[in-house]
């Protein structure tokens, strides 16, 4: 069961940025209180340390590397983050709404009070992430990698998790009944305490080699 997730705290007087994001990351260690709209984010070779109280709307990130960045109070709306490298980042009070996260690398990152809504996360990577107070809902995360994650109050609602990997990620207490989990890849101990439907239980039994006969 997921606790109430805190929404991003974004100032009412937020202003649209007059400088391109890649120029700001080259010049500043911290980006704060800016609105980026319809922008193509370019690789600068230099990263900022923190991005705070910002909105990204209809932005294209491409294959950028934004590793080890602290994201606090951020809203990504209708953004294309496919194949972006967010490895070892910190996400606190962050939302991804109607975003493309195909092949996005979030491995080793820390998530706390994060919402992912109506997004495409096929082939995304969360391996070795620490995930707390996080909800992924109405989203497609087929073939996603959630291996070796430490989770607390993390849930999926109405998601497609077919062919996804959860090896060495304990699913105790996670309610998967309204999500698709066909051909889920996980170890038997990881499934202990997971909440599934009777149909899902039969499918999971087949995957771990149990033969069911009436």
C-alpha positions as a Markdown table, in Angstrom:
| # | Residue | x | y | z |
|---|---|---|---|---|
| 1 | Unk | 0.0 | 0.0 | 0.0 |
| 2 | Unk | 1.4 | 3.4 | -1.0 |
| 3 | Unk | 1.2 | 6.3 | 1.4 |
| 4 | Unk | 0.0 | 9.6 | 0.2 |
| 5 | Unk | 2.4 | 11.0 | -2.3 |
| 6 | Unk | 3.4 | 14.7 | -1.9 |
| 7 | Unk | 3.0 | 16.7 | -5.1 |
| 8 | Unk | 5.9 | 18.9 | -6.4 |
| 9 | Unk | 6.1 | 22.3 | -4.6 |
| 10 | Unk | 6.3 | 24.6 | -7.6 |
| 11 | Unk | 6.1 | 28.4 | -7.0 |
| 12 | Unk | 3.1 | 30.3 | -8.4 |
| 13 | Unk | 5.4 | 33.0 | -9.9 |
| 14 | Unk | 7.4 | 30.5 | -12.0 |
| 15 | Unk | 8.7 | 32.2 | -15.1 |
| 16 | Unk | 9.5 | 30.8 | -18.6 |
| 17 | Unk | 13.2 | 30.4 | -19.1 |
| 18 | Unk | 14.8 | 33.0 | -21.4 |
| 19 | Unk | 17.9 | 30.8 | -21.8 |
| 20 | Unk | 18.2 | 27.3 | -23.3 |
| 21 | Unk | 18.5 | 24.5 | -20.7 |
| 22 | Unk | 21.8 | 23.3 | -22.1 |
| 23 | Unk | 23.3 | 26.9 | -21.7 |
| 24 | Unk | 22.1 | 27.1 | -18.1 |
| 25 | Unk | 23.5 | 23.7 | -17.2 |
| 26 | Unk | 26.9 | 24.8 | -18.6 |
| 27 | Unk | 26.8 | 28.1 | -16.6 |
| 28 | Unk | 25.0 | 27.2 | -13.4 |
| 29 | Unk | 25.4 | 24.5 | -10.7 |
| 30 | Unk | 21.8 | 24.9 | -9.6 |
| 31 | Unk | 18.7 | 25.6 | -11.8 |
| 32 | Unk | 15.7 | 26.9 | -9.9 |
| 33 | Unk | 12.1 | 28.2 | -10.4 |
| 34 | Unk | 12.0 | 28.0 | -14.2 |
| 35 | Unk | 9.5 | 26.8 | -16.8 |
| 36 | Unk | 10.9 | 25.1 | -19.9 |
| 37 | Unk | 8.5 | 24.6 | -22.8 |
| 38 | Unk | 8.9 | 22.9 | -26.2 |
| 39 | Unk | 12.6 | 22.7 | -25.9 |
| 40 | Unk | 15.1 | 20.2 | -27.3 |
| 41 | Unk | 17.7 | 19.5 | -24.5 |
| 42 | Unk | 21.2 | 19.3 | -25.9 |
| 43 | Unk | 24.2 | 17.6 | -24.5 |
| 44 | Unk | 26.7 | 20.1 | -22.9 |
| 45 | Unk | 29.3 | 17.8 | -21.5 |
| 46 | Unk | 28.8 | 19.5 | -18.1 |
| 47 | Unk | 26.0 | 18.8 | -15.6 |
| 48 | Unk | 24.5 | 21.0 | -12.9 |
| 49 | Unk | 24.2 | 19.6 | -9.4 |
| 50 | Unk | 20.5 | 20.4 | -8.7 |
| 51 | Unk | 17.3 | 21.3 | -10.5 |
| 52 | Unk | 14.6 | 22.6 | -8.1 |
| 53 | Unk | 11.0 | 23.9 | -8.5 |
| 54 | Unk | 10.9 | 23.6 | -12.3 |
| 55 | Unk | 8.5 | 22.5 | -15.0 |
| 56 | Unk | 9.4 | 20.8 | -18.2 |
| 57 | Unk | 6.6 | 20.7 | -20.8 |
| 58 | Unk | 6.8 | 19.1 | -24.2 |
| 59 | Unk | 10.6 | 18.9 | -24.0 |
| 60 | Unk | 12.8 | 16.4 | -25.9 |
| 61 | Unk | 15.8 | 15.2 | -23.9 |
| 62 | Unk | 17.1 | 12.6 | -26.3 |
| 63 | Unk | 20.1 | 10.5 | -25.2 |
| 64 | Unk | 21.4 | 13.1 | -22.8 |
| 65 | Unk | 23.4 | 12.2 | -19.7 |
| 66 | Unk | 22.0 | 13.8 | -16.5 |
| 67 | Unk | 23.7 | 11.5 | -14.0 |
| 68 | Unk | 23.9 | 12.3 | -10.2 |
| 69 | Unk | 21.6 | 15.3 | -10.4 |
| 70 | Unk | 19.3 | 16.2 | -7.5 |
| 71 | Unk | 15.7 | 16.7 | -8.9 |
| 72 | Unk | 13.5 | 18.3 | -6.3 |
| 73 | Unk | 9.9 | 19.6 | -6.9 |
| 74 | Unk | 9.9 | 18.9 | -10.6 |
| 75 | Unk | 7.1 | 18.3 | -13.1 |
| 76 | Unk | 7.8 | 16.6 | -16.4 |
| 77 | Unk | 4.7 | 17.0 | -18.6 |
| 78 | Unk | 4.4 | 15.4 | -22.1 |
| 79 | Unk | 8.2 | 15.1 | -22.3 |
| 80 | Unk | 10.2 | 12.6 | -24.4 |
| 81 | Unk | 12.9 | 11.2 | -22.0 |
| 82 | Unk | 13.6 | 8.1 | -24.1 |
| 83 | Unk | 17.1 | 6.7 | -23.7 |
| 84 | Unk | 18.1 | 9.5 | -21.3 |
| 85 | Unk | 20.7 | 8.6 | -18.7 |
| 86 | Unk | 19.4 | 9.5 | -15.2 |
| 87 | Unk | 21.7 | 7.1 | -13.4 |
| 88 | Unk | 22.3 | 7.6 | -9.7 |
| 89 | Unk | 20.0 | 10.7 | -9.5 |
| 90 | Unk | 17.8 | 11.8 | -6.6 |
| 91 | Unk | 14.2 | 12.4 | -7.3 |
| 92 | Unk | 12.1 | 14.0 | -4.5 |
| 93 | Unk | 8.6 | 15.2 | -5.1 |
| 94 | Unk | 8.8 | 14.6 | -8.8 |
| 95 | Unk | 6.0 | 13.8 | -11.3 |
| 96 | Unk | 6.2 | 12.3 | -14.8 |
| 97 | Unk | 2.9 | 12.9 | -16.6 |
| 98 | Unk | 2.2 | 11.5 | -20.0 |
| 99 | Unk | 5.9 | 11.1 | -20.7 |
| 100 | Unk | 8.0 | 8.8 | -22.9 |
| 101 | Unk | 10.5 | 6.9 | -20.8 |
| 102 | Unk | 11.5 | 4.2 | -23.4 |
| 103 | Unk | 14.9 | 2.8 | -22.6 |
| 104 | Unk | 15.4 | 5.4 | -19.9 |
| 105 | Unk | 18.2 | 4.6 | -17.5 |
| 106 | Unk | 17.3 | 5.3 | -13.9 |
| 107 | Unk | 19.6 | 2.7 | -12.4 |
| 108 | Unk | 20.9 | 3.4 | -8.9 |
| 109 | Unk | 18.6 | 6.4 | -8.4 |
| 110 | Unk | 16.7 | 7.3 | -5.3 |
| 111 | Unk | 12.9 | 7.9 | -5.6 |
| 112 | Unk | 10.8 | 9.5 | -2.8 |
| 113 | Unk | 7.3 | 10.9 | -3.4 |
| 114 | Unk | 7.4 | 10.2 | -7.1 |
| 115 | Unk | 4.4 | 9.8 | -9.4 |
| 116 | Unk | 4.6 | 8.3 | -12.9 |
| 117 | Unk | 1.2 | 8.7 | -14.7 |
| 118 | Unk | 0.1 | 7.6 | -18.2 |
| 119 | Unk | 3.6 | 7.1 | -19.4 |
| 120 | Unk | 5.5 | 4.7 | -21.6 |
| 121 | Unk | 8.4 | 3.1 | -19.8 |
| 122 | Unk | 9.1 | 0.1 | -22.0 |
| 123 | Unk | 12.6 | -1.2 | -21.6 |
| 124 | Unk | 13.3 | 1.3 | -18.8 |
| 125 | Unk | 15.9 | 0.4 | -16.2 |
| 126 | Unk | 15.5 | 0.9 | -12.4 |
| 127 | Unk | 18.1 | -1.7 | -11.4 |
| 128 | Unk | 19.6 | -1.0 | -7.9 |
| 129 | Unk | 17.2 | 1.9 | -7.3 |
| 130 | Unk | 15.9 | 2.8 | -3.9 |
| 131 | Unk | 12.1 | 3.5 | -4.2 |
| 132 | Unk | 9.9 | 4.9 | -1.5 |
| 133 | Unk | 6.4 | 6.5 | -1.6 |
| 134 | Unk | 6.2 | 6.0 | -5.3 |
| 135 | Unk | 3.2 | 5.2 | -7.5 |
| 136 | Unk | 3.3 | 4.2 | -11.2 |
| 137 | Unk | -0.2 | 4.1 | -12.7 |
| 138 | Unk | -1.9 | 3.8 | -16.1 |
| 139 | Unk | 1.4 | 3.2 | -17.7 |
| 140 | Unk | 3.3 | 0.7 | -19.9 |
| 141 | Unk | 6.4 | -0.8 | -18.4 |
| 142 | Unk | 6.8 | -3.9 | -20.4 |
| 143 | Unk | 10.3 | -5.4 | -20.4 |
| 144 | Unk | 11.3 | -3.0 | -17.6 |
| 145 | Unk | 14.1 | -3.9 | -15.2 |
| 146 | Unk | 13.5 | -3.5 | -11.5 |
| 147 | Unk | 16.2 | -5.8 | -10.3 |
| 148 | Unk | 17.9 | -5.5 | -6.9 |
| 149 | Unk | 15.7 | -2.7 | -5.8 |
| 150 | Unk | 15.0 | -1.6 | -2.3 |
| 151 | Unk | 11.3 | -0.7 | -2.1 |
| 152 | Unk | 9.0 | 0.7 | 0.6 |
| 153 | Unk | 5.5 | 1.9 | -0.1 |
| 154 | Unk | 5.8 | 1.4 | -3.9 |
| 155 | Unk | 2.9 | 0.3 | -6.0 |
| 156 | Unk | 1.6 | -0.1 | -9.6 |
| 157 | Unk | -2.0 | 0.6 | -10.6 |
| 158 | Unk | -3.3 | -0.5 | -13.9 |
| 159 | Unk | 0.1 | -1.0 | -15.5 |
| 160 | Unk | 1.5 | -3.4 | -18.1 |
| 161 | Unk | 4.5 | -5.2 | -16.5 |
| 162 | Unk | 4.6 | -8.1 | -18.9 |
| 163 | Unk | 8.1 | -9.5 | -19.4 |
| 164 | Unk | 9.5 | -7.2 | -16.7 |
| 165 | Unk | 12.3 | -8.2 | -14.3 |
| 166 | Unk | 12.0 | -8.1 | -10.5 |
| 167 | Unk | 14.9 | -10.4 | -9.6 |
| 168 | Unk | 16.0 | -9.9 | -6.0 |
| 169 | Unk | 13.4 | -7.2 | -5.4 |
| 170 | Unk | 11.0 | -8.3 | -2.6 |
| 171 | Unk | 7.4 | -7.8 | -3.7 |
| 172 | Unk | 5.9 | -8.3 | -0.2 |
| 173 | Unk | 2.7 | -6.3 | 0.2 |
| 174 | Unk | 2.6 | -5.1 | -3.4 |
| 175 | Unk | -0.8 | -5.4 | -4.9 |
| 176 | Unk | -0.5 | -6.4 | -8.6 |
| 177 | Unk | -4.1 | -7.5 | -9.2 |
| 178 | Unk | -5.1 | -4.7 | -11.6 |
| 179 | Unk | -1.8 | -4.9 | -13.6 |
| 180 | Unk | -0.6 | -7.3 | -16.3 |
| 181 | Unk | 2.3 | -9.5 | -15.1 |
| 182 | Unk | 2.5 | -12.1 | -17.9 |
| 183 | Unk | 6.0 | -13.7 | -18.0 |
| 184 | Unk | 7.2 | -11.7 | -15.1 |
| 185 | Unk | 10.9 | -12.6 | -14.3 |
| 186 | Unk | 11.5 | -12.9 | -10.6 |
| 187 | Unk | 12.8 | -15.4 | -8.0 |
| 188 | Unk | 10.4 | -17.5 | -5.9 |
| 189 | Unk | 11.4 | -15.8 | -2.6 |
| 190 | Unk | 10.7 | -12.4 | -4.2 |
| 191 | Unk | 7.0 | -13.3 | -4.7 |
| 192 | Unk | 6.3 | -14.0 | -1.0 |
| 193 | Unk | 3.6 | -11.7 | 0.3 |
| 194 | Unk | 2.7 | -10.2 | -3.1 |
| 195 | Unk | -1.0 | -9.8 | -3.7 |
| 196 | Unk | -2.2 | -11.3 | -7.0 |
| 197 | Unk | -5.5 | -12.5 | -8.5 |
| 198 | Unk | -6.3 | -16.2 | -8.8 |
| 199 | Unk | -5.7 | -16.0 | -12.5 |
| 200 | Unk | -2.3 | -14.4 | -12.0 |
| 201 | Unk | -1.4 | -17.0 | -9.4 |
| 202 | Unk | -2.0 | -19.8 | -11.9 |
| 203 | Unk | 0.2 | -18.0 | -14.5 |
| 204 | Unk | 3.0 | -17.4 | -11.9 |
| 205 | Unk | 2.8 | -21.0 | -10.8 |
| 206 | Unk | 3.4 | -22.1 | -14.4 |
| 207 | Unk | 6.4 | -19.8 | -14.7 |
| 208 | Unk | 8.1 | -21.3 | -11.7 |
| 209 | Unk | 7.4 | -24.9 | -12.9 |
| 210 | Unk | 4.4 | -25.9 | -10.8 |
| 211 | Unk | 2.0 | -28.2 | -12.7 |
| 212 | Unk | -1.6 | -27.6 | -11.8 |
| 213 | Unk | -4.1 | -30.4 | -12.5 |
| 214 | Unk | -7.8 | -30.5 | -11.7 |
